[in-house]
Amino acid sequence: MAMTRAQIRGLDGIRGLLALYVVVHHCWLLTYPGYPANTGPAWLGWLVHGRLAVVAFIVLSGFSLATGPARDGWRLGGVRDFARRRARRILPPYWAALALSLVIVSDPPGPRSAVVHILLLQDLVAVRSPNGAFWSIAVEAGLYVAFPVLLLLRRRAGTTLTLAAVTVPVIVAGLLGLAAPGRPIGYTLEFLPLFTAGVVAAGARVTPRLAALAAAPVLLLIAVQGPVWTVRHYYWVDLAAGPAIALFLAAIAGGRPAALVRFLDSRPLRTLGGFSYSLYLIHLPVIALLTPAFAAVPVCLLLAWIFASLLETSDRNRFHQGISMRALSCSGTFKGDLSRSIAP
């Protein structure tokens, strides 16, 4: 019998930790302005690299979705059923959070913005957002559209050609400057190689040693160059980090290292992962209303748990299977104005 996503120990824990990191990262940004420089205590410097959670969530999204198909010859089992399941899990909490954000934001955007966000077109249509985290829901929807095509490509062409087909165009776009702010590439295409890395890794057997070897150069580069350089070169850092994260997830799915898997599969982290999607959706409105910012962390956790209990489906939303957040690039103040909370 094929192992389902719910049976893969550790993935919910990773989801939960990443979502919690996002919340703390945003609290840190408000408390110590000056991002990407660390203007706070040195021991909080680890909170500078919030953008890397974007990469992790994107890769986790592809990996989580592909674990079942990878065990079934890379077959999806019905595009219509897949779309229906995704919509049922993603849309109700998202629409509820959208309504909440429109009520809370001090200067709400107009009807055009509301319609664009309801239809998940914000990665295609430039509008002011009532909640800076919502960009990622549209990106995830775009990745869902690409997912059946990626499975077909993987089944017909193999791993190497699949990765090349989606990565080479993104590299060319970066070299030509098409990925610069205001240029036409869009975040869905920019993150497609990361998502694809997760997809193809779902069928791989990986040792922790290999995952560590893949991660070492990326971590060393970030440590040596520092946060300011890393932020200015995230387009390329993301592409380097994606495969390393994919290999790490494959190692975890294989049950190694065992001690880390046990930690990630602990009940508190599984619970946190279970409502991490709701935590992502509502944390910015909560942070915008509370001072000091770090006081929002326990409030966010409680409200997100309630929110998930009321609105998420019984088979559980997986934080749009791991997506990440443009919120992590936030450099400005967003007290009371959630539309300005995120910068690409």
C-alpha positions as CSV (number, residue, x, y, z in Angstrom):
1,M,0.0,0.0,0.0
2,A,1.3,3.4,-0.9
3,M,2.2,5.6,2.0
4,T,0.0,8.7,2.2
5,R,1.3,12.2,3.0
6,A,-0.3,12.0,6.5
7,Q,1.9,8.9,7.2
8,I,5.2,10.7,6.5
9,R,6.6,11.4,9.9
10,G,8.1,14.8,10.4
11,L,6.6,16.9,7.6
12,D,3.9,18.4,9.8
13,G,6.5,19.3,12.3
14,I,8.6,21.1,9.7
15,R,5.4,22.9,8.5
16,G,4.7,24.1,12.0
17,L,8.2,25.3,12.8
18,L,8.4,27.2,9.5
19,A,5.1,28.9,10.2
20,L,6.1,29.8,13.7
21,Y,9.4,31.2,12.4
22,V,7.4,33.5,10.0
23,V,5.4,34.9,12.9
24,V,8.5,35.5,15.0
25,H,10.4,36.9,12.0
26,H,7.7,39.6,11.4
27,C,7.6,40.5,15.1
28,W,11.4,40.9,14.9
29,L,11.1,43.1,11.9
30,L,8.7,45.5,13.7
31,T,10.7,45.5,16.9
32,Y,14.1,46.1,15.2
33,P,13.7,48.0,12.0
34,G,16.5,48.2,9.4
35,Y,16.0,44.9,7.6
36,P,18.0,43.2,6.2
37,A,20.6,44.5,8.6
38,N,20.3,43.1,12.1
39,T,19.7,46.1,14.4
40,G,18.7,44.0,17.3
41,P,20.7,41.9,19.7
42,A,23.3,39.7,18.1
43,W,21.7,36.5,19.5
44,L,18.6,37.3,17.5
45,G,20.5,37.4,14.2
46,W,19.1,34.1,13.1
47,L,15.8,35.8,12.5
48,V,17.3,37.9,9.7
49,H,17.0,35.1,7.1
50,G,13.3,34.9,6.9
51,R,13.2,34.7,3.2
52,L,14.7,31.2,3.3
53,A,11.5,30.0,4.8
54,V,9.9,30.9,1.5
55,V,12.1,28.5,-0.3
56,A,11.4,25.8,2.3
57,F,7.7,26.1,2.0
58,I,7.7,26.1,-1.8
59,V,9.8,22.9,-1.9
60,L,7.8,21.3,0.9
61,S,4.6,22.1,-1.1
62,G,5.8,20.2,-4.2
63,F,7.2,17.4,-2.1
64,S,4.1,16.9,0.0
65,L,1.8,16.8,-3.1
66,A,4.0,14.4,-5.0
67,T,4.7,11.7,-2.4
68,G,1.5,9.8,-3.4
69,P,1.9,10.1,-7.2
70,A,5.6,9.1,-6.9
71,R,4.6,5.8,-5.5
72,D,2.0,5.3,-8.2
73,G,4.1,5.7,-11.3
74,W,3.9,9.6,-11.1
75,R,0.2,9.4,-11.9
76,L,-2.2,12.0,-10.3
77,G,-5.4,9.9,-10.3
78,G,-7.6,12.6,-11.8
79,V,-7.1,16.3,-12.3
80,R,-10.7,17.2,-11.4
81,D,-10.5,15.4,-8.1
82,F,-7.2,17.0,-7.4
83,A,-8.5,20.5,-8.1
84,R,-11.6,19.8,-6.0
85,R,-9.5,18.7,-3.0
86,R,-7.2,21.6,-3.2
87,A,-10.0,24.1,-3.5
88,R,-11.9,22.6,-0.5
89,R,-8.8,22.8,1.7
90,I,-7.4,26.1,0.6
91,L,-10.3,28.5,-0.2
92,P,-12.6,28.6,2.8
93,P,-9.9,29.7,5.3
94,Y,-8.4,32.0,2.7
95,W,-11.7,33.8,1.9
96,A,-12.4,34.1,5.6
97,A,-9.0,35.6,6.3
98,L,-9.5,37.9,3.4
99,A,-12.7,39.2,4.8
100,L,-11.1,39.6,8.2
101,S,-8.2,41.6,6.7
102,L,-10.5,43.9,4.8
103,V,-12.3,44.7,8.0
104,I,-9.1,45.3,10.1
105,V,-6.9,47.2,7.6
106,S,-6.8,50.9,8.4
107,D,-6.9,51.9,4.7
108,P,-8.6,49.1,2.8
109,P,-8.1,48.7,-0.9
110,G,-11.0,49.2,-3.3
111,P,-13.4,46.7,-4.8
112,R,-11.0,45.9,-7.7
113,S,-8.5,44.6,-5.2
114,A,-11.1,42.6,-3.4
115,V,-12.2,40.9,-6.6
116,V,-8.7,40.2,-7.7
117,H,-7.9,38.5,-4.4
118,I,-11.2,36.6,-4.3
119,L,-10.3,35.1,-7.7
120,L,-6.6,34.5,-6.8
121,L,-5.3,36.7,-9.5
122,Q,-2.9,38.8,-7.5
123,D,0.2,37.3,-9.0
124,L,-1.1,38.4,-12.4
125,V,-2.8,41.7,-11.7
126,A,-1.1,44.4,-9.7
127,V,-3.3,45.6,-6.9
128,R,-2.9,46.8,-3.4
129,S,-3.4,43.9,-0.9
130,P,-5.3,44.0,2.3
131,N,-2.9,41.4,3.7
132,G,0.6,41.2,2.4
133,A,0.8,37.5,2.9
134,F,-1.9,36.7,0.4
135,W,0.4,36.9,-2.6
136,S,1.5,33.4,-1.9
137,I,-2.0,31.9,-2.1
138,A,-2.2,33.0,-5.7
139,V,1.3,31.6,-6.4
140,E,0.3,28.3,-4.9
141,A,-2.8,28.2,-7.1
142,G,-0.6,28.7,-10.1
143,L,1.7,25.9,-8.9
144,Y,-1.3,23.6,-8.5
145,V,-2.1,24.3,-12.2
146,A,1.4,23.3,-13.1
147,F,1.5,20.2,-10.9
148,P,-0.3,17.7,-13.3
149,V,2.0,18.8,-16.1
150,L,5.1,18.3,-13.9
151,L,4.0,14.8,-13.1
152,L,3.5,14.0,-16.8
153,L,6.9,15.5,-17.6
154,R,8.5,13.5,-14.8
155,R,6.8,10.3,-16.0
156,R,7.8,10.8,-19.6
157,A,11.2,12.5,-19.4
158,G,12.7,11.7,-16.0
159,T,14.1,13.8,-13.3
160,T,16.9,15.6,-15.0
161,L,14.9,16.8,-18.0
162,T,12.0,17.9,-15.8
163,L,14.3,20.0,-13.6
164,A,16.0,21.5,-16.7
165,A,12.7,22.3,-18.4
166,V,11.6,24.5,-15.6
167,T,14.9,25.8,-14.3
168,V,16.7,26.9,-17.4
169,P,14.0,29.4,-18.4
170,V,14.1,30.9,-14.9
171,I,17.9,31.2,-15.0
172,V,17.7,32.9,-18.5
173,A,15.0,35.3,-17.2
174,G,17.2,36.2,-14.3
175,L,20.2,36.8,-16.5
176,L,18.1,39.0,-18.8
177,G,16.7,41.0,-15.9
178,L,13.2,39.9,-16.5
179,A,12.9,38.9,-12.8
180,A,13.7,42.4,-11.5
181,P,10.9,44.2,-9.6
182,G,8.3,45.5,-12.0
183,R,9.3,43.0,-14.7
184,P,6.9,40.4,-16.1
185,I,8.1,37.0,-14.9
186,G,5.8,36.8,-11.8
187,Y,6.5,34.9,-8.6
188,T,4.8,31.7,-9.8
189,L,7.3,31.2,-12.5
190,E,10.2,32.3,-10.3
191,F,9.3,29.7,-7.7
192,L,8.4,26.9,-10.1
193,P,11.9,25.4,-10.0
194,L,11.8,25.2,-6.2
195,F,8.4,23.5,-6.4
196,T,9.6,21.1,-9.0
197,A,12.7,20.2,-6.9
198,G,10.3,19.1,-4.2
199,V,8.2,17.1,-6.7
200,V,11.0,15.1,-8.1
201,A,12.6,14.6,-4.7
202,A,9.4,12.8,-3.5
203,G,10.5,9.8,-5.5
204,A,14.2,9.8,-4.3
205,R,16.0,7.8,-1.6
206,V,18.4,10.2,0.1
207,T,20.8,9.8,3.1
208,P,21.2,12.6,5.6
209,R,24.9,12.8,4.6
210,L,24.0,13.7,1.0
211,A,21.5,16.3,2.2
212,A,24.1,17.8,4.4
213,L,26.6,17.9,1.6
214,A,24.1,19.7,-0.6
215,A,23.2,22.2,2.1
216,A,26.8,23.0,3.2
217,P,27.8,25.3,0.3
218,V,24.6,27.3,0.5
219,L,24.9,27.8,4.3
220,L,28.5,28.7,4.0
221,L,27.7,31.3,1.3
222,I,25.0,32.9,3.4
223,A,27.2,32.9,6.5
224,V,30.2,34.5,4.7
225,Q,28.3,37.0,2.6
226,G,25.9,38.1,5.3
227,P,22.2,39.0,5.3
228,V,22.4,42.2,3.2
229,W,24.1,40.5,0.3
230,T,21.8,37.5,0.6
231,V,18.7,39.6,0.4
232,R,20.0,41.4,-2.7
233,H,20.8,38.1,-4.4
234,Y,17.8,36.0,-3.2
235,Y,16.8,35.1,-6.8
236,W,20.0,33.1,-7.1
237,V,20.3,32.0,-3.5
238,D,16.8,30.5,-3.7
239,L,17.7,28.4,-6.8
240,A,20.8,27.1,-4.9
241,A,18.9,26.4,-1.7
242,G,15.9,24.6,-3.3
243,P,17.6,21.3,-4.2
244,A,19.3,21.1,-0.8
245,I,16.0,21.5,1.0
246,A,14.4,18.9,-1.3
247,L,17.1,16.4,-0.4
248,F,16.6,17.1,3.3
249,L,12.9,16.5,3.0
250,A,13.6,13.2,1.2
251,A,15.9,12.1,4.0
252,I,13.3,13.0,6.6
253,A,10.6,11.1,4.6
254,G,13.0,8.1,4.7
255,G,13.1,8.3,8.5
256,R,16.6,9.7,8.9
257,P,18.2,11.0,11.0
258,A,15.9,9.1,13.4
259,A,16.4,11.5,16.4
260,L,15.4,14.5,14.3
261,V,12.4,12.7,12.8
262,R,11.2,11.8,16.3
263,F,11.5,15.5,17.3
264,L,9.7,16.7,14.3
265,D,7.0,14.1,14.8
266,S,6.4,15.0,18.4
267,R,2.8,15.8,19.3
268,P,3.3,19.6,19.9
269,L,4.9,20.1,16.5
270,R,2.4,17.9,14.7
271,T,-0.4,20.0,16.3
272,L,1.4,23.2,15.3
273,G,1.7,21.9,11.7
274,G,-2.0,21.1,11.7
275,F,-3.0,24.7,12.0
276,S,0.0,26.3,10.3
277,Y,-2.0,27.4,7.3
278,S,-4.4,29.4,9.5
279,L,-1.5,30.8,11.4
280,Y,0.0,32.1,8.2
281,L,-3.3,33.6,7.0
282,I,-4.1,35.6,10.1
283,H,-0.8,36.4,11.8
284,L,-0.3,39.8,10.0
285,P,-3.7,41.2,11.1
286,V,-3.0,40.1,14.7
287,I,0.5,41.6,14.7
288,A,-0.8,44.8,13.3
289,L,-3.1,45.3,16.2
290,L,-0.8,44.4,19.1
291,T,2.1,46.2,20.8
292,P,4.8,45.1,21.5
293,A,5.0,43.0,18.5
294,F,6.3,39.9,20.2
295,A,3.2,39.8,22.4
296,A,1.4,38.7,19.2
297,V,3.0,35.3,19.1
298,P,0.9,33.5,21.7
299,V,-2.2,35.4,20.5
300,C,-1.6,34.3,17.0
301,L,-1.2,30.7,18.0
302,L,-4.4,30.7,19.9
303,L,-6.5,32.5,17.3
304,A,-5.0,30.4,14.5
305,W,-5.9,27.2,16.3
306,I,-9.5,28.4,16.7
307,F,-9.6,29.6,13.1
308,A,-8.4,26.3,11.9
309,S,-10.9,24.4,14.0
310,L,-13.8,26.4,12.5
311,L,-12.7,26.6,8.9
312,E,-10.2,24.0,7.9
313,T,-11.4,20.7,6.5
314,S,-11.2,17.6,8.6
315,D,-8.4,16.1,6.5
316,R,-6.4,19.2,7.3
317,N,-4.9,22.0,5.2
318,R,-1.2,21.6,4.8
319,F,-0.3,25.3,4.8
320,H,-1.1,25.2,1.1
321,Q,1.2,22.2,1.2
322,G,4.0,24.3,2.4
323,I,4.0,27.6,0.6
324,S,5.8,30.3,1.7
325,M,5.4,33.9,2.1
326,R,6.3,37.0,0.5
327,A,5.8,38.4,4.0
328,L,9.3,37.3,4.8
329,S,10.8,40.1,2.7
330,C,9.1,42.7,4.6
331,S,11.2,45.8,5.3
332,G,8.6,48.4,6.1
333,T,6.3,49.1,9.0
334,F,2.8,47.6,8.8
335,K,1.0,48.7,11.9
336,G,-2.6,49.0,10.8
337,D,-1.7,48.8,7.1
338,L,-1.4,45.2,6.1
339,S,-1.1,46.0,2.4
340,R,2.4,47.4,3.0
341,S,3.6,44.6,5.1
342,I,5.3,42.7,2.3
343,A,7.9,43.6,-0.2
344,P,9.2,41.3,-2.9
